[in-house]
Amino acid sequence: MAPPSLLDVPGLNGWTAQWDQLVDSSPLPTPFLRSWWLTGAGGPGRHFLLVVDGARLLGGLPLEQRHPLLSVRMMGDGSLCPDHLDLLATPGHEATVIGLVRDWLCRPGQRLLDLNGIRAESRLIDALPGRVRRQPIAVAPYAPLPGSPEAYRATLPAQFRKNLRVAAKRLAAEGVAHQKIRGRAVLQRLGILRELHQSQWGSRSNFLPVFDRFAAGFVAGCTADEVVVHELGHDDLVVATVTAFEVAGRVSLYQSARLTDRRWRDATNVLLAAIIDDACARGFQEVDFLRGDEPYKGRFTRDHREMLRLVAGQGMAGRLGGVSQAATFQARQTAVQCVRFGRSTVARWKT
């Protein structure tokens, strides 16, 4: 029998079902590796590296190759900020998958590998050529979910629980309630997300320029019934909206937006609490707030995972590009830390 081999293809085609099974069995199943997300939201220059043994898919890696210097990135990387990305491999066949992917990445030529949003314990590190620069880029807060909403609420700080109760009663008196939208109605509700996001963030938004790619990936998930739009509102008024993925027993909270009028203060927190209540009641194992250390996430959980940027180069130009990218990234991180320190210092002076 022929040994396992690697296919480099622009689409999954007949491998879709097996690919999604690999996502389900991965150490941290993520919606950003689902076939429907990659097909809808992935950018140009797609490479699905598939390790196959006859008709069986053993593993794979979704990449995009761009110019200049044949820059190689994870599929869908950029302003969509995919999280928890990893090399997929059937248990027991990890070494075979890593070896064949490494052979493809190390083939002759000049290329820079700049891979973002990688799971901290990823096996992908072993498949990259030469020296791999491992840089922390963000944390993703998450909360394990117990068997009931009451049990989860009991884990929250007492004052925050009280604030949620008060805010929920006030908003209920305004006539707004939690509703879930699935299936074909999702596309219409994404228009509301766009309008609220534009109103809230305007030109500061990094999400709006890639909204159409997001919508293509998200709507594609409707067929699998793995996406949902949560809203807080009444009649034709939507006060707050949150898009979420439901994959392999995990709820991942993605983009949100809200009305900024003070009348609707705390609406997002009330909506998030309702989403988590719903997830507990339906038997989900975890809620993932995805990347970002925004203060509101810390009110819902203290647990978080680290995500990485992996930089490596093949060939002299690729290795030099890797050094340059790593230095630029470190300079930006230092600048961000200085700005945050300055803001916190000013805030202390004002108190």
Summary of the structure (lengths in Angstrom):
residues: 351
radius of gyration: 21.6
end to end distance: 73.7
largest distance: 73.7
contacts: 1144
relative contact order: 0.16
helix: 44%
strand: 28%
